[in-house]
Amino acid sequence: MSLLERFLSIGIVRKAIWRLWYPFLTRRLRGEEVLFLNYAFETEPPAGLPLSPEDEPNRACIQLYHHVASQVDLRGKDVLEVSCGHGGGASWIVRTMQPASYTGLDLNPAGIRFCEQRHQVAGLTFLQGDAQKLPFPDGSFDAVINVEASHCYPDFPRFLAEVARVLRRGGHFLYADFRFSDLFAEWDAAIAAAPMAIVQSRDIGAEVLRGMDRNAARSMALVRERLPGFLHSLGADFAGLPGSRVYVALQTGELRYSSWCFRIS
Ligand SMILES: C[S@@+](CC[C@H](N)C(=O)[O-])C[C@H]1O[C@@H](n2cnc3c(N)ncnc32)[C@H](O)[C@@H]1O
């Protein structure tokens, strides 16, 4: 590991970078309908998830939310989404899966302001907050959803403990994310030690690669039009453009993308 990589892997440094990056991104994307910040998901053959015309442009990103959230029936449940980003997943789940309530939380204050203006849906509220210090009493939710965000948290085990704390008995944690190979062992150990039982887990790397392919043209246009030149390579990674470091790492197994359903007893 280079000195720079070692510096970037320090928890507090990583946290500071993500804290700056996402508000910056929200500002740069102003005026665009960028409701999702994930790498997307597509099965082979495509599952043909029915979507309304307004959701169709976001099909591949919605499919990742569908894959994660449909692991349990959310009807009538109180749901928390940690790291809701620009709120596209939260809005789609509330409109299609009928939870009793849905709270979207994110560290990015600009993102939360965007969500409050863009997604006015009955039963859906947004809140600024930290995944590692959830601002809710014990046993507040029936399900917690977390999509492609935990790689940003400096202390992943602490996040898992917080999820277990805010879940009611019998509640579920619906989770998907990626790690590079240098963090496989640490990630696996944290998952194995989580204070919740694993109901199911899946490697979804192939589906995420197809999702990246599906979104490639739009992602490339956004990177070129919205980011300054010196950030194009970082933007290509962030958007998962074919040929980017992240895309190639997923192809070669240097990066793993997985999903889980946990249950707390
Ligand atoms: C790749 S985006 C995914 C957003 C959303 N889940 C989606 O799929 O569109 C990661 C998100 O994690 C949020 N995040 C990073 N660190 C966080 C923290 N400590 N607590 C809460 N959210 C955090 C970022 O602000 C960003 O919105």
The ligand as an SDF file (V2000), in Angstrom:
LIG
                    3D

 27 29  0  0  0  0  0  0  0  0999 V2000
  -22.7780    6.0690   -2.9470 C   0  0  0  0  0  0  0  0  0  0  0  0
  -23.8840    7.0860   -2.0350 S   0  0  0  0  0  0  0  0  0  0  0  0
  -25.3310    6.0440   -2.0060 C   0  0  0  0  0  0  0  0  0  0  0  0
  -26.5980    6.8130   -1.7480 C   0  0  0  0  0  0  0  0  0  0  0  0
  -27.9070    6.0280   -1.9030 C   0  0  0  0  0  0  0  0  0  0  0  0
  -27.9550    4.9230   -0.9720 N   0  0  0  0  0  0  0  0  0  0  0  0
  -28.1030    5.5510   -3.3040 C   0  0  0  0  0  0  0  0  0  0  0  0
  -27.9530    4.3400   -3.5450 O   0  0  0  0  0  0  0  0  0  0  0  0
  -28.4160    6.3660   -4.1790 O   0  0  0  0  0  0  0  0  0  0  0  0
  -23.2860    7.0210   -0.3560 C   0  0  0  0  0  0  0  0  0  0  0  0
  -24.0420    7.9020    0.6080 C   0  0  0  0  0  0  0  0  0  0  0  0
  -23.5400    7.7010    1.9360 O   0  0  0  0  0  0  0  0  0  0  0  0
  -23.6270    8.9350    2.6360 C   0  0  0  0  0  0  0  0  0  0  0  0
  -22.7490    8.8760    3.8230 N   0  0  0  0  0  0  0  0  0  0  0  0
  -21.3950    8.8600    3.8760 C   0  0  0  0  0  0  0  0  0  0  0  0
  -20.9610    8.8040    5.1410 N   0  0  0  0  0  0  0  0  0  0  0  0
  -22.0630    8.7920    5.9390 C   0  0  0  0  0  0  0  0  0  0  0  0
  -22.2820    8.7360    7.3460 C   0  0  0  0  0  0  0  0  0  0  0  0
  -21.2480    8.6790    8.2010 N   0  0  0  0  0  0  0  0  0  0  0  0
  -23.5480    8.7340    7.8050 N   0  0  0  0  0  0  0  0  0  0  0  0
  -24.6010    8.7940    6.9490 C   0  0  0  0  0  0  0  0  0  0  0  0
  -24.4550    8.8260    5.6060 N   0  0  0  0  0  0  0  0  0  0  0  0
  -23.2110    8.8360    5.1050 C   0  0  0  0  0  0  0  0  0  0  0  0
  -23.2100    9.9490    1.5920 C   0  0  0  0  0  0  0  0  0  0  0  0
  -23.5680   11.2700    1.9510 O   0  0  0  0  0  0  0  0  0  0  0  0
  -23.9400    9.4160    0.3550 C   0  0  0  0  0  0  0  0  0  0  0  0
  -25.2160    9.9700    0.2410 O   0  0  0  0  0  0  0  0  0  0  0  0
  1  2  1  0
  2  3  1  0
  2 10  1  0
  3  4  1  0
  4  5  1  0
  5  6  1  0
  5  7  1  0
  7  8  2  0
  7  9  1  0
 10 11  1  0
 11 12  1  0
 11 26  1  0
 12 13  1  0
 13 14  1  0
 13 24  1  0
 14 15  1  0
 14 23  1  0
 15 16  2  0
 16 17  1  0
 17 18  1  0
 17 23  2  0
 18 19  1  0
 18 20  2  0
 20 21  1  0
 21 22  2  0
 22 23  1  0
 24 25  1  0
 24 26  1  0
 26 27  1  0
M  CHG  2   2   1   9  -1
M  END
$$$$
